[in-house]
Amino acid sequence: MPQFIFAYHGGKTPETPEEGEKVMAEWMAWFGGMGDAVAVPGNPVGMSKTVSATGVADDGGANPLAGYSVVNAADIDTATEMAKGCPMVVSGNGTVEVAEIIEM
């Protein structure tokens, strides 16, 4: 079955331990709802650097990556439907970029 990467953009760091527990519960419920389709739950990521022919930028680029996951889905439309349930999307605090992982 094809695999798709979910690249998370946006979101915000929880401000209190209670908010962190709530956010984690939302993510775990979403992952749980997808069941075995979640191949790699992934993790949040720190600030990135953008490397180009002209040098290195420390700002994470125009749309910094916030985290990632890998899911199994029949096609990109199915994966996109799964991504609509992401807590970042539901809350309006972020977006999910969906792309198929191409086997080489």
C-alpha positions as CSV (number, residue, x, y, z in Angstrom):
1,M,0.0,0.0,0.0
2,P,1.3,3.5,-0.8
3,Q,2.6,5.6,2.0
4,F,2.1,9.4,2.4
5,I,3.9,11.9,4.5
6,F,1.9,14.4,6.5
7,A,4.1,17.6,6.9
8,Y,2.6,19.8,9.6
9,H,2.9,23.6,9.4
10,G,1.9,26.1,12.0
11,G,0.4,25.2,15.3
12,K,1.6,26.5,18.7
13,T,3.3,25.2,21.7
14,P,0.9,24.6,24.6
15,E,1.2,27.2,27.3
16,T,0.4,25.1,30.3
17,P,0.8,21.4,31.3
18,E,-3.0,21.0,31.2
19,E,-3.2,22.4,27.7
20,G,-0.3,20.1,26.7
21,E,-2.3,17.1,28.0
22,K,-5.4,18.2,26.1
23,V,-3.5,18.6,22.9
24,M,-1.7,15.3,23.3
25,A,-5.1,13.6,23.9
26,E,-6.5,15.1,20.7
27,W,-3.5,13.8,18.7
28,M,-3.7,10.4,20.2
29,A,-7.5,10.2,19.5
30,W,-6.8,11.2,15.9
31,F,-4.0,8.6,15.5
32,G,-6.2,6.0,17.2
33,G,-9.0,6.7,14.8
34,M,-6.7,6.0,11.8
35,G,-5.6,2.7,13.4
36,D,-3.1,0.7,11.5
37,A,-2.9,3.3,8.7
38,V,-0.5,5.2,10.9
39,A,2.9,3.8,9.9
40,V,5.1,6.4,11.7
41,P,3.4,8.7,14.2
42,G,6.3,11.0,13.8
43,N,7.2,13.9,16.1
44,P,7.3,17.7,16.2
45,V,10.5,19.3,15.0
46,G,12.6,22.2,16.1
47,M,13.3,25.3,14.1
48,S,14.9,24.5,10.7
49,K,17.5,26.0,8.6
50,T,17.0,26.5,4.8
51,V,20.0,25.5,2.7
52,S,20.3,26.9,-0.8
53,A,23.0,27.8,-3.4
54,T,23.2,31.3,-1.9
55,G,23.7,30.2,1.7
56,V,21.9,29.1,4.9
57,A,18.9,30.9,6.3
58,D,18.1,30.4,10.0
59,D,14.4,31.3,9.9
60,G,12.9,28.0,8.8
61,G,11.8,29.4,5.4
62,A,8.4,30.8,4.3
63,N,6.4,28.0,5.9
64,P,8.4,26.3,8.6
65,L,7.9,22.6,9.2
66,A,6.3,21.9,12.6
67,G,6.4,18.0,12.5
68,Y,5.6,15.0,10.4
69,S,3.8,11.6,10.3
70,V,3.7,8.8,7.7
71,V,0.4,7.0,6.9
72,N,-0.6,4.1,4.7
73,A,-3.5,4.9,2.3
74,A,-4.9,3.6,-1.0
75,D,-4.4,7.0,-2.7
76,I,-3.7,10.7,-2.1
77,D,-7.4,11.5,-1.9
78,T,-7.8,9.0,1.0
79,A,-4.7,10.4,2.7
80,T,-6.0,13.9,2.3
81,E,-9.4,12.9,3.9
82,M,-7.4,11.5,6.8
83,A,-5.4,14.7,7.2
84,K,-8.6,16.7,7.5
85,G,-9.0,15.3,11.0
86,C,-5.6,16.5,12.2
87,P,-6.0,18.5,15.4
88,M,-4.0,21.4,13.9
89,V,-6.5,21.6,11.0
90,V,-9.6,21.2,13.2
91,S,-8.4,24.0,15.5
92,G,-7.5,26.3,12.6
93,N,-4.0,26.6,14.0
94,G,-2.1,24.9,11.2
95,T,-2.1,23.0,8.0
96,V,-1.1,19.5,6.7
97,E,0.8,19.1,3.5
98,V,0.1,15.6,2.1
99,A,2.6,14.0,-0.4
100,E,3.1,10.4,-1.6
101,I,6.4,8.8,-0.7
102,I,7.8,7.4,-3.9
103,E,9.6,4.1,-3.7
104,M,12.9,4.2,-5.5
